[in-house]
Amino acid sequence: MLNLKPHAPVYHGGNLGEAVRRYGIGRENWIDLSTGINPHGYPVPAIDPGLWLRLPDDDDGLEQLAASYYGAALALAVPGTQAAIRMLPDFLPQGPIGISRLTYGEYAPAFARAGFQVEHFVSGPAADTTGNTVLKRNADDASARPFLLRADQALPSHLKHLLIVNPNNPTAEMFSPETLLGWQRQLYERGGTLIVDEAFMDASPEASIAGHTGVEGLIVLRSIGKFFGLAGARTSFVLANEACLNTLRAWRGPWSLSGPARAVVRAALLDTVWQHRTRTDLAAAGMRLGDLLQSHGLSAPHTGMYAWAQDRRAEVLQDKMARLGVWVRRFEVIPSLRFGLPADETAWIRLSDALRRALA
């Protein structure tokens, strides 16, 4: 039976300061695995110092370059996916929206604040695969348990919109392009929209549906922060049809990205040699991380940048590893831990030792 806490919040990773305060271990002594960011990010090149003296050039071709990189017709640059999350509820017509109970935690609050009826779902490794009726939806109960989302079934007829993080963060679940496009067609017939957050898709671009974003009823979000390791640049792109992007562009306003950020992102998107090598490296590192966790008895679905281990002892395991200076992200909705990639061999060794001691 799935041990699911229906109202537990989803906290963000990258909160090493909290661990430093709680455990009294100096920041320099931690192995921080609480994020899914590539620890070997794009090597930032030297940039023109004049970029600091000028307003950003919104007509520098960055959006066209991004559209080409993602295989989309059009792209809109925004200052991080968070900016898009705040705009989309105002753009979409009101109606029930399906959002995973365990995914990136900013979507559900943003749509709820805008008056949408948020309907949670569970799927894949986070779902109760016994078919038990405990997960069936009760439309008259505002605190109803999540509904079960399956690739081989039609969407619930009451849904207007659906939000999918693909691959999902943190569960690593991946829906196929065929499944997603089938859902998009169902939603479009209802006047709704499929939103797909592909923040971690750069490591496996063949599974992206960015190339289909010219149609109505489909919005794809991409991030520079994860694969490229440029989280500090706060740069993401919205991929959608022209009418949608024109509206969002007007709401976004000018100069949303700094000139230096635009220059660095441009260099990263153009560097195909680095991209190819990094995809190969991340595939190997993700496999190594999954194998390491399994060797310690933790079943761990993984992507190239993180692995997810569901375990009822998650709170205890996080605490034990933290006392050894290894910080991982814990989820309460489903007791589980997410492990980012260690940056070097020392970090790999410390992770293995911490797992051994925590699980002893």
C-alpha positions, 0 to 999 in steps of 0.5 A, spaced: 500 500 500 502 506 498 504 510 504 502 517 501 501 524 506 496 528 502 497 535 504 505 534 506 508 540 502 514 539 497 520 543 499 526 545 495 533 542 494 539 547 494 537 549 502 544 547 504 544 553 509 539 549 513 543 543 514 549 548 516 545 551 521 541 544 524 547 540 524 553 545 526 557 543 520 561 548 516 559 549 509 566 547 506 565 540 509 558 538 506 557 534 500 551 537 497 547 532 493 540 536 494 539 538 487 539 535 481 543 540 477 549 538 473 555 538 478 560 539 472 556 545 468 558 549 462 565 552 463 563 560 463 567 563 458 570 570 458 564 576 456 565 583 454 565 587 460 561 592 456 555 588 457 555 590 464 554 597 462 548 596 457 541 594 457 540 587 455 539 586 447 532 583 446 533 582 439 540 579 439 537 572 436 537 568 443 530 566 442 531 564 435 537 560 437 534 557 443 528 555 438 533 551 434 536 548 439 530 545 442 527 543 435 521 548 436 518 553 431 518 559 436 521 560 443 520 566 449 526 567 454 524 568 461 528 569 467 527 562 470 521 557 469 518 560 476 517 566 471 513 562 467 509 558 472 507 565 475 504 567 468 501 561 465 495 561 470 493 568 468 493 565 460 489 559 461 482 559 461 479 556 468 478 549 469 480 543 473 488 542 472 491 535 474 498 536 477 502 530 480 502 529 488 509 529 488 513 533 483 516 540 482 512 544 488 511 551 485 506 549 480 500 547 484 500 553 489 501 558 483 494 555 480 491 554 486 492 562 488 489 563 481 483 560 482 484 553 479 481 547 481 488 543 482 486 535 482 492 531 484 494 525 481 499 519 482 503 515 477 509 510 475 513 509 481 509 513 486 503 510 484 499 504 488 499 499 483 495 494 486 489 497 483 486 498 490 480 503 490 484 508 495 486 512 490 480 513 486 477 520 486 471 523 490 469 529 486 465 531 492 471 531 497 476 537 496 481 533 500 480 527 495 486 522 494 489 523 488 487 520 481 491 514 478 494 517 471 496 511 466 499 512 459 494 506 457 488 510 459 484 516 457 484 522 461 479 523 467 473 527 463 473 532 468 480 535 467 481 541 463 488 542 463 494 537 465 501 539 467 507 534 466 514 534 469 517 530 464 522 526 466 518 527 473 522 531 479 524 527 483 521 520 481 524 520 474 518 517 471 518 519 463 512 519 459 513 517 451 512 523 446 506 518 443 502 518 450 503 526 451 501 528 444 495 523 445 493 527 452 494 534 448 489 532 443 484 530 448 485 536 452 485 541 446 478 538 444 475 540 451 478 547 450 484 545 454 492 545 454 497 540 456 503 543 459 510 539 459 516 541 464 522 538 460 527 542 465 531 535 465 530 533 458 537 535 455 540 529 457 535 525 453 532 530 447 530 524 443 524 524 448 522 531 447 515 534 444 518 541 443 518 540 436 510 539 436 509 546 440 506 550 434 500 547 435 494 550 440 493 547 447 501 545 448 506 549 452 513 546 453 518 549 458 525 548 458 531 550 463 538 552 462 539 551 469 540 543 470 543 540 464 548 546 463 549 547 470 547 554 469 542 555 475 545 562 477 543 565 470 536 564 471 534 563 464 528 558 461 524 558 455 517 557 453 516 554 447 509 554 444 505 557 438 505 564 436 499 567 439 501 564 446 508 567 446 506 574 444 501 574 450 506 572 454 511 576 451 507 582 453 506 580 460 513 579 461 516 586 459 523 588 456 530 586 459 527 580 463 534 577 462 541 580 464 546 581 458 551 577 461 546 571 462 544 572 455 551 571 453 553 565 457 547 562 455 548 563 447 555 560 448 552 554 451 547 553 446 552 553 441 557 548 444 555 542 440 561 538 442 560 540 450 553 538 449 554 531 446 560 529 451 556 531 457 550 527 455 555 521 455 558 523 461 551 524 465 548 517 462 554 514 465 554 518 472 546 517 472 547 509 471 553 509 477 548 513 482 542 508 481 547 502 481 550 505 488 544 506 491 541 499 489 548 496 492 545 498 498 538 496 498 535 502 495 531 501 489 532 507 485 529 510 478 534 515 476 535 520 470 542 522 468 542 527 474 539 524 480 536 518 483 530 517 487 529 512 493 522 511 496 523 508 503 519 509 509 525 510 513 527 517 509 527 522 515 532 517 519 536 516 513 537 523 511 538 525 518 544 520 519 547 522 512 547 529 514 551 527 521 556 525 516 556 531 512 552 528 506 546 532 504 540 529 500 533 532 499 527 528 503 520 528 501 514 527 505 508 526 500 511 519 499 517 518 504 523 518 499 530 521 498 533 524 492 540 524 490 544 528 486 550 527 482 557 527 486 562 532 483 568 528 484 571 521 486 571 523 494 564 525 494 562 518 491 566 515 496 563 519 502 556 518 499 557 510 499 560 510 506 554 515 509 549 510 505 553 504 509 553 507 515 546 510 515 543 503 513 547 499 518 
